[in-house]
């Protein structure tokens, strides 16, 4: 049975056409379980129903036609309960719904199980049998196991199928990735597909006579490649600073060092040059991909890019594209060299199916001010070449084939963005101080290759986190003390007199060095950070000696210890640092004359990273030992929430705005103030406007972030009151879910006129506002008509018509008819609102419909005030809100029987009717 199950899943995953895969699957399941019928239904959240996609046993003409609401029938019940349902006689069950078109009258036994991916029901898998019986435990276990294994494959298949429909050139396609670099671009897509790629290369061996030729081919390719990177660097130097050009140092170092040449020559004994290159590059890629640190993990992309460029030169080919005047570059993996090659040719944005915000491509996009989306879903990209698209680098959204309405919305956003950037640049050189005088220091996160990521339009800043791992990783052995001293001295001199906080070597089981491999069962909680350097004092002492020696003439060094989990580690590290200090001091004094020897060697400040939860409860003891604390918010969040953010299955749970994380940060801040220890934070939270405001209010002294975030965070802090920030923090700490926190903070940013820094000011926000205005305007007109009917028309009908001999039985229907104009007006407005929302899922449409109705209530209330009937207005409001909520609930439960357009019109219809009737009641009584 297990073999059968695996075969079904494998064949489903390999099929490129979703419909064919589903039809084959139900046939295989029916045969494997020997049932009379097997069917699969897929969820359509926009219509709130399950659609019968394939079946072996039901009527074929019902495929793609029969729908079952999310709360209807046994299929809906399985989806609601999110668990299997096994029924001996389905026709007698209270939830059974007869659907004559599927021709299932002969079936009695029913077993259905949900197909769930990342907490979302994708569909229902069911089997049926004519004989009334409960399916066995083995049959149920088989179906449940199959559904669980199919979930991931079905999720991927649905994404691919989305782009294989006949209307692919007509309808808007919406995809969500990772926001790589901010900005918005509207242009056509150019798909980049490499002519040669190491991953597709087959390994080949050559004869002994051919080996010399292969070596010469490889040497020519290696000699040619550095010149290409130098040429790219020169082109970019016209647009970005030298600091950002340090990205290409990684490529140059890899080529200049002997590692690749030696290994290729070693492996090349018997291998073709291309095959030898493939083996070496894949070895390095695997090493970097195994690293947990998201920044270092992305270096695998650089290695792959270098390998493919060497391969191009080996085969003497060129990668040239025919480019329009303006374009969006889309590729399976956008490397740093791609935006560098195309930025002067009309590049408007980059979109990569792989990668993250830490990739060099994203970092370079930041520097070039080009929007970027990384880590998009795996889709067949070739068909999108030359199609129009919108890239939203703020939210990570990609819209393919956008309609005119969507284009207009984003064109408006582009104009708003341009205005906002202009405002930010006007204040970039001003101090980081709130409107009521509270100051906070902004610093840089650095360590990108051997360069610095400080934009040249900012005032001099210090470094809050310098990663020292890079020099250790781009080598074939540990760097010497002299080499480290030279590098550290350059950094300290560059930023003097501002402080530079250098983190000691932070490697371990998950970040093993090529020449220092470590294998363990659980690297995430294993031998890493301060643990490994304390176990190898010879490594730690050499690095600290180099730091202290480099600081001799600058006195701006601060040493930070990573991954500290207890006081003993700090005591031991300080002992070693003191040892290194006295060693260097004695050596320096013995090398100079008596007069110079009187100069005291500067002693660096020592601090620790707060990233392991255990240290939160030992801050008092730690405060007595160190000079400063620095919170590593990314890792602290990961450990507090027990979430590996590099694991796609649980990455969505990694949220620095989780109440637990915020309360932990607030506790740290309070304890730091109590024990008078300076406190900083380096992590993504510091570079986000809402996060910066909260950290400011908590009392953090310094925030360290990527250089590209400095300007906007400075602008945000300069436009907020510290008093207001404290109020925001106080309320935030009382919230119980991350969703509540995000919602509240977005609302506060809008009230502070800082909404331009969040994506609630994108298309959804504009629709949100338009719905409120539409509802208020509609309600106002409806209210006026109601008053008119109540104060003018109804009295006229009541007092004039009887004079003509017309009875009250005739008058009342005529009076009620006066509300028709309001109803028509409201319904028309509702149609407009629905048109605005036609591409928005039900989860968004539902609250927006409620907003329209509430807006109508507000407008009607204001209009009705003209008649001074406040009590009746309140009563009308209660009726309107109750009726609206009721209808929204009905819509959620009876989705398949009431289309969204009709519901929205009907809600507004009811709102207008009640408002008008209340106005007439006022006139009558």
N, C-alpha and C positions, 0 to 999 in steps of 0.2 A: 504493500500500500504506500509506503514511504517513497519507493521508486516512482510510482505512478504520480504521486503528488509533485515530486521534483520535476518530472517530465512536463507536467501541465504548466507549471510556473515558468520553466525555461522556455518552452515553445511560445507561451504568451509574451514573454519579454522580448523574444527575438523577432516577432512579427511586427512589421512596420505599419500595417493598417489596423487601426483599433477595431473596426467592425468585424474584420476577418478573424482577428484574435479572439474576440468575444464569442463569435459563433462557433469557432473550433473548441473553445474552452468549455462551453455548456454541453457540447456533444461528448467531450472526453469525460466530464464529470458524470453525465448520465450513464455512460457505459461503465465507469469505474464503480459506481454505487448501485448499478442495476435498478435505477428508478424509472418511472414513466415520463418524467418531465424535469428539466433543469432550466432555470431562467436567470437572467441577470438584469438588474435595473440600476441605472446611474442617476445620481442626484443632480438636479438643476436648481441651484440656489437662487437664480434670478427669477424663476417662476415658482419656486417653493414646491416642487414636486419631483417624484421619481419617474423616469422615462424607461419603458421597456425597450431594451436595446437588442437582446438576442435571447432565443429560447429554442430548446429541442423538446417539443411537446405542445407548445401553444401555437395559435394561429400565426402564420408568417406575416400576414397582412397587417398585424397589430404592431410589428416591430417599428420602433421609432414613432408610433402614433399614440399608443396607450399610455396615459399618465395617471399616476396615483399621488394624491396630495401627501405632504409630509405627515399629516395627522389622519390619513385615511387608510382603511383596510389593514390587512395583516402586514403588508409591506411597510406601510407607514408606521405601524406599531413597532416593528423590528428596528426601524430607524430611530424612533423616539426613545425606545428603551436601550438602544445600543448594545443589545445582547441577543443571542440566538433564541428563537421561539419554535418549539416543537409541539405540534398539535395533531391529534389522531384524526379528528373530523373537522376540517377547517370551515366547512359550510355551516356548521352549527355555532361557530364562534361569534361573539357579539360584534367583533370588529370586521367580520367578513363583509366585503363589498363585491357584489356581482358585477362583472364586466363582460357582457355577452360577446364582445368583439374578440376576446382572447380565446374563447372556446375551451374553458376549463371545467365544464360541468361534470365531467367524469372523474375529476380528481377530488380526493378527500384528505389524505394525509399531507401535511405541510411542514416543512422545516426551512426556516429562513435565518440567515446570519448577516450582520452588517460588515461591510468592507470599510475599515477605518484607517485613515492615514493622518498622523499628527493631530489626533483628537477631532478630526472632521470626517463625517460619514460620506464616503465617496459613492456608495451604492449598496445594493442588497443582492445577495446570492441566495437563491431558493431552489429547493427540490420538492417535487410533489409525486404522489402515487395514488392510483385508483383505490387500492385496498386501504380501508381505514385502520391505521395503526400509528403508534409512536415510533419514530425512527430510533434506531439503537444508539447506544453511547458511542460506539465506534464510528457510525455514520456521522453523528453530530460532531465528533472530534475531528474527523477528516475534513468536513466542510468548514469548521471554524479555523483549523490550521491553514487550509488552503486560502481562505479569505485574508488571514493575517499576512501570509506570504505574498499574496497578490496585491496588497495595498500599495506598496511602494512602486511596483511595476505599473499598476493602473494609474497612479498619480503622474508618473512620467509619460505614460502613453496618452493620457488626457491632454497634457501640455502639448505634446507633439501633434495630436489630432486637431487641436485648436487651430493649428496653422496649415492643416491639410484640407480644409473645407473649400467648397466651390466658390464661396464668397470671400476668399482670402484677400482679394484686391479691393473689396468694397467695405467690409466692416472694420471697425476699430479693434485692434488687438492690444490688450493691456498686460504688461508683464512687470513684475516687481523684483528688483535686485538689491544690491548694497550700494548706498550712496557713497561714491568714491571721491568725487570732487564737486563742489557746489556750482550751480549755474543752470541755465535753461538754454536749450538749442532746438531750433526748428529747421530741419533740412532733410535731404535725402540720404539714404543709407548706402554706403559702399562696403561690401563684404570683402574682408581680407582673408584669402585662403592661400597658405604657403605652397609654393611649387614643389618644394621638397621638405620633408619633415623626418627627423630621426625616429620618431615613434612608429612610423610606417615602414621603416627600412628593414629589409631582411638581412640577417647576418650571413656573411660570405667569407670564405677563406681563399687565399691565393697561394700560388706555388712559391718555393724558395727564391726562384729567379725573379719573381715580381715584387718581393718584399722591399728591395731598395727603391724601386719606383714608387711604391706606396708611401714610403717614408718621405721622399722628396715632395710628393703631392701634398702631404700633410704639412710639411714645413712651409711650403708656399702659401697655403691657406692661413696658417697661423701668422705668418709675416704680413699678410694683406689685411687681416681683420682689424688690428689695432688702428690702422690708418683710417678705417671706416668709422670707428667710434670717435676718433679725434675730429673727423670731419663733421659728424653729428654734433659733437660738443661745440665746435666753432659756430655752427649755424644757430644753435640754441643760445649762445652767448649774447646774441643780439636782443634776446627777449627776456632772459632770466638771469639771475645772479650766479656768480661762480659757486656759491654755496650749493645751489641746486644741481649744478653740473657735476657735483661729487658723485651722483648716481652712477656715472660711467666709470668711476674709479674701480668699482667692483669688477667690471669686465676687464679693465686694463690689468688689474692685479692678478686675476685668474690667468690671463695670457702671459703676463711677464714672469710669473713664478714658474718653477720647473714642474709643478705637480702634473698638469695635464700632459705636457710633452713627455715626461718620464713614463707616465702610466700608459699613454698611447704607444710609445715605443716598446714598452714591456709587453703589452697585450698584442701589439701589432705583429709579433712574431707568429706569422701564419694567418693573420686576419687582414682583410682588405681595409684600407685606411678609413672608409666610412663606417665599417663595422667596429673597428677599434675605437673610433670616436664615440659611437653609440654606446658601447659598453661602459666607457669611462663617464660620459655625461649622465647616463642613467644611474650609475653608482652614486654620483654626487647629488642628483635630484632626490633619490630615495633618502639620503642622509638628511637633507634639509626638510623634506616633507614629513619626516618623523618628529620634527621639533614641535613642541607645544606652543612656544612663543609665536604669536601670530605675525609679528614683524619679521622674525628670522625665517619663519616658514615660507614667507613669500619670496625668499631668495631663490627658491627652486625654480621660479619662473625666469629669473635672470640666467640661471644655469642653462635652462632649456633654450632660451633665446640665443645665448652664446653658441650652444651646440648647433642650432639650426643655421646660424650665420656662418659658422665654420663649414658646415655641410654645403651651403650655397657656394662658397668659395672653392671647396674641394671639387665640386662638380662644375665650377665655372659658369654658374647661372646667375641671373639677376631677377629680383622681385619688383616688377614695375606694374602699376595700376593705371588705368585710364580714369582720370579724376575729373569730376565736375568742378565748378568754381567754388562751391560750398558743399560739404558732406559730413556725415556722421560715420566714423569708422567702427565697424562691427566685426569682431573676430572671436574664435573659440578662446583664445588667450591673447590679450593685448599686452605686449611687452613694453618696456621703457623705450626701446628703440623705435617703436612704431609711431607714437606721437612726435618723437624727435624728428623722424623722417618726413612727416606729413604736415607739421604745424604751419609751415609757410606756404602750403599748397591749398589752403581753404578748409582746414580741419576745424569743425565746430564742436565736436563732442566725440568721446570714445565710449564704446559699450563692449564689455568682455563677459563671456559666459563663465569664466573662472576668475579667480583672484579675489582680493579684498581691498579695503581702504588702506591697508598697509603695503600694498604692492608698489613697486617703483613706478609703474605706469600711472597709478592714482596720484602718487606724490608729485610726479612730473606734470600731470594734468592740473593739479593745484597751482603749481608754479606758473604754468602757461595760461592759467585762468580759463581752462577748457572743462566743461562739465563732463563727469564720468560716472558710469554705472558699472559695477563689478559684480561677479558672482550671480549672473542671471541664470534662469533655468536652462537646462540643456534642451535646445530646440534646433531643428534643421534650419540653419541660417542662410543657406544658398539662395532660397526663394525670395529673400527680402532685399536682394541687391537692387538698388535704384528706387526703392519704395520710400515714400515720405514717412517721417517719424518725428516724434517729440521726445527729447531726453530731459528728464527732470533730475538734475544732479543733487537736489536737496532731499528728495524723498526716495530716490532710486527707482522711479517709475519710467517705463518706456512705453510709449503709445505708437503703434504702427498703423499707418493709414488713418490718421486722425481726421475727424470731420471738421467742417468749417467752424462750428461752434467751439469745439475744443481748441482749434488754432487761435481763434480770437481771444479766448480766455488766457492762453499762454502768451500771446503777444502782449496782452495787457500786463501780465506778470513780468515779462522781460523789461518793459518800460519801468515798472515799479522797482525791479531789481537794480536797474541802472541808476535810478535816483537814490536808492539806498546805499549802493556802493560809493556814490559820489559823496554822500553825507559822511560815511565812515572814513574816507580818505581825508576829509577836511579836519578830522580830529585825531589822526593816527599819531601825531607827535606830542599830543597833550598827555598829562599825567593820568594814571589810572586811579581816579578818585570819584566817589559818588557825589551826587548833587548836594548832599548835606555834609560833605567833608570827610567821609571814611575812605582811607586809602588801602589798596591791596597791590602787591607786587606780582607782575606776570613774568614768567620765565619760559625758557624753551626746553623741549625734549629734543635731544640730539643723539648722535651716534650713527648717522647714516653714512656708511663707508668711513672715510677719513675726513669728510667735510662737515659743514654746518648748514642747518636748514633755517637760517635767520633771514627773513625778507629785509632788503636794504632800505625800505621806506619806514622802518621802525626805529625808535630810539634804542640806544644800547641796552641790551637785556642780558641777564645772567642765564646760566643753564641749570634747570632744576633737576634734570636727569640726563646724564651722559652714559650711554651703554658702552661698556668697554669690551663687549664680546666680539665685536666685528674683527678687530685685529687678530684675535685668536682663531677665528673661524676660517679666514681666507688664507690659511697657511697649511704647511705640511708638518709643522712642529711648533712648540711653544715659542712665542717671541722672547727675545732676550731682554734684559733690563734696559740696555742701551736703546734698543728699538722702541720699547714702551716709553722711555723717558723722552725721546725725541718727539713722539706723537703727542704725549700729554702736555709737554712744554708748548707746543704749537697751539693747542687748544686754550690753555691757560693764558697765553699771551694775547690771543685773539680777543678774548672776552674781558681781560683785565681793565678796570679793577672790579668788575662785577663777579660775583661768586659763581664758581663752576662746581656742581655736585656730581662727582664721579661714583658710579655704582661699581663695586668690586665685581670680579668675574662671576657672572650668573649663568652657569651651565650645569648640566646634570644629566640624569638618565634620559630625559626627553630632548635635551639639547647637547648631544654628545659631539665632541670634536672629532674630526676625521682621524686624528692621530692619538685620540684618547677615548676609545669606544667604551660605552657602558651599557650593559644589558641587565634589566631588572623587570620584575613582574608588574610593578605599579609605579612607573616613572613620575606620574603627576604628584604623588605623595612620597617620593623616594629621595634618592641621593642627589641633591641639587643645591644651588645657591651657596649660602654660607656653610652648609654642611660639608660640601665637597672641598671647599678651600680650607676649612679648618682641619679636615682629614689629610690635606696635602699642604702643610704650611710652607713648603718650598715654593709652591706656585703663588700662594697668597703673599708671602714676604717679598718676592721679586716684584710683584705688581705694586704693592704699597711703597716699596723703596723707590720705584720709578716715579710714582705719583709725588712723593715727598721731595725727591730731587728736582723734579720738573717745577715744583712750586717755590723753589728757592728764591727766585727774584720777582715773584708775582703776588704771593700771599693771598690768593683767592680760591684755594682748593678746599673743598669739603668732601669727605669720604663717607659714602653711604653703604651700609651692609644689607644685602638682600636676603629674603626668605628667613628672617629671624623668627624663631618660635619660642625661645626661652631666654632667661637672663644669663645662663651659663655660656651660651654662644656669644653673647655680647662681651662678657668678661674675657673670654679667651681671645676674641678678635681684638679687643683693646690692648691686651697684653702683647699680641704680635705686632700691632701697629706701633706701640711704644718701643718695642725692640727694634723695628725697622727705623724709627725716627732716630734713636740713639746711634744706630749703626751708621746711618747716612750722615748724621751730625758729626760724629767722630771722624769719618772719612773726609768730609769736607774741610774740617778744621786742620787736619794733618796735611792737606794739600795746599793751603794758603799761608801767607805770612802772618805774623802775630797780630798786625793791625786789623787785617780782615777777619781774623778768627774771632774777633770780639763781636762780629755780627751774628745775632741769634738766628738759627735756622727756624723759619716759620712752622709752627705746629698747626696742622689742619684741624678743623672741626670734624667731629665724628657724629654720624646720625644713623638711624635705622629706617628701613622700609617697613611700614605697618601693612602687611598683606596677609598674614596668617592670623586668624581670629583669636588665637590664644593670647597674643600680646595685648589685646584690648583690656584684659583683666590683670595685666602686670605693668601698666603704664607708670604707676608711682615708682616702682623699683627701677624701671628702665630710665625714667626721667633723672634719676640720681647718677646715671652712668653716661648719658649721651648729651650732645649739644642741640640736637634737633630731631624732630620726627618728620617723616614723609610718607603719606599714604599712597600705596599703589592700588588705586581704586579698581582697576580691571581684575587683578588677581584676588583682591579682598572680596569683591562681588562673587567671583567664581567659587571661592572657598566657603563663603557664608551661605550661598544658595546651592552648593554642591552641584554646580552646572559647568560642564566643559563647553565653553562657547565655540570651540572649533568643531563640535559634534553637531551636525545639522539636525539631528533628531531632537536635541534639547536646547539648541542655541537661542531659541525664542524666549527661553526662561531666564536667560542671562540679562538682567536689567538693573542698572545701577540706581534706578528710581524705585526699586522695591523698598517698601517701608522699613524692612529689616536693615537694609544697607544704609539708608538715610539716618536711621536712629543710631546705628553703630558709628557713623561718621560724626554725628552730633555729640555722641558720648566722648569720642576721641578728642573733639574740639574743646569740649568743656574741661576734660581732664588736662589737656595741654595748657589751657589758661590757668587752671588751678596750680599746676606744677611749674608754670612759667617756662615752658619749652616751646620754641618757635615751631610752627606747624605748616607744612605744605602738602599739596596733593598733585600727583602726576598720573594722569589717566584721561580717558576719553571724556569723563564727566566734566573735567575742568574746561574743556574746549566747547562745551555746549552752553548756550545762553541761560537756560533754566538751571542747569547745574551750577554755573558760575554764581548766579544770584543766591542759590541755597548755600553754597560754600562760603560766600561772602558773609551771609547772615550768621552762619555757624561760628565764624571767627577764624577761619583759615588765614594765615599771613601771606602765603604765596600760592599761586596756581601755575603749574607747569604744563605746557601743551605744545602741539606742533605749531611751527611758525605761522602757518596759514590761518590759524584761528585767532592769533593775537589781536589783530586789528578789530575784528567784530566783537570779541569779548571785551576789549577795552571800551568800545563804543557802548555796549550794553551797560557796563558798570557805570559809565559816565552819565547814563540817562536813567538811573534808578536812585531812589533814596534808600539809605541804609535802614532807616526806620521802617519803610515799606517792605524791604527785603526781610526784616525780622518778623513782620506780621505774616508774610507769605510762608516763611519757614515754620512758624508756630502752627499755622493751619495744616500745612503739608504733613507735619509729624503726627497729626491726629488721624490721617487717612489710613485705610487698612489694606488697600490693594495698589499695585503699580498702575493699573488702569486709571484709578481715581486720581493718583498723583499726576500722571501725564495730562489728564483732562483739566485738572485744576491749574497746573502750571501753564498750559497753553492759554487758558482763559486769562490768567494774570498777565502774561506777556502781551496779549491783545490789549488789555486795559492800560498797560504801560506804553502803548504804541510801539511795542517791540515785536509785533506779529510778523514782520517781514523776515524774522529769523527762524520761524517755524513754518511747517508746510500746511498749517491750517489756513494760510493765506493763498493756497493754491486753488485749483479749480473747485475742490470740494467746499472750501471756505466761501468762495464767491457764490456758489449755489446755495450754501447755508444762509448767507446774508440775503440773497435774492428771494429765497423762500419766506424769510421773515418780512421783508418789505412787501412782497406780493400778498402775503396773508393779511398784513396790516392794512394795505391799500384796499384790498377786496373787502375786508371786514368793515372798513370805514364807509365805503360806498353802500354796502349792504345795510349797515346801521342807519345811514341817512335815508335810504329807501324805506327801512322799517319805520323810522320816525315819521317820514312823509306819509306812509300808509296809516300810521297810528294817529297822527295829529291832523291830517288833512283829508286823505281819501276816505278813511273809515268814518269819521264824523259826517262827511258829506253823504256817504252811502246811508249811514244810520238815520240822519235827519231829513235828507232831501228825498230819498227814494220812497219812504212811506207816504210822502205827500202825493206821490204819483200812484199810490195804491198798490205798491209792491210789498209783499210780505217779508218778514224777517227770515223765513226759510230760504228765500231767494237772495236776500241781501248778504247773508253770511258767506255763501260760496263766492259771491262777487268780491267780498272783502278779502277773502283768502287769496283770490286770484291776483291781488295787487303784489304779492310776493314773487310772482313769476319772473318779473324783470330782474330782481336780485338773484334769483336762482340761476337764470341764464348767464348773467354776468359772472357769478361765482364759478360756474361750471366751465366757462370759457377760460377764466384765469387758471383754473385747475389744469386744464389741458396744456396751457403754456408751461406750468410748473412741471408737469409730467414729461414734456418734451425736454426740458432742461435735465431731467433725471433719467433719461431713457437708457443711459449706459452705466448707471450706478446700481450696485447690488442692493438687494432687499435690506441688508443690514444698515445701509445708509439711507435708503428711501424711506424706511419705516419712521425713523425719528424726524426726517425732513417733512413728511406728511403731517406729523403731529405738530411741528413748528408752524406749518402753514395754517393749521386750524387755530393754534394758540395766537398766532399773529392776527388772524381774523377776529378772534375774541377781543384782543387789545384794541383793534381798530373800531369794532362795533361798540366797545365800552366807551371809547372817547366820543364817538358820534352820539351815542345815547345820552351822554352827559348833557347834551343840549336840551334834553327834556327833563333834566333834574330828577331822574328816576333811578337813583343809585342802587337802591335795594333790589329793584327788579333786574337791574343790569347784573348784579352779583348772582342772582338766581339764574339768569340766562347764561352767565359764564360757567356756572357749575354744571348746568345741563349740557352746554357745548363741550366742555372738557370731558365729562363723563361719556357722552355719546361718541366723541372722537376716540377716546381710549378703547371703548367697547368695539368700535368698528376696526381699529387697528388690530385688536386681539382676534377679531373674526377673520381679518385678512391673514393673520399668521397661521390660524388653524384651518382655514378653508381656502388655501392658496389656489388650488387648481380650479375652483369654481368662481373666482372673482379676480380677473386680471387687475394688475396694478393701476392701469389708467382709469378704469371704472371706479376702483376704490378711492383713488385720490379725488376724482370728481365728486363721488358720492359723499365723501367726508366734507368737502367744501360745500356741496349742495345742502347737506344737513345743517352745517354752520350758518349758511346764509338764510335758510328757511327759518331756523329757530330765532335768529336775530330779527328777521322781519316780523315773525309772528309775535315776538315779545313787544315790538314797537306797536303793533296793532292792538295788542292787549292793553298797552298803556293808553292808547287813544280811546278805547272802549270804556275803560274803568278809571 
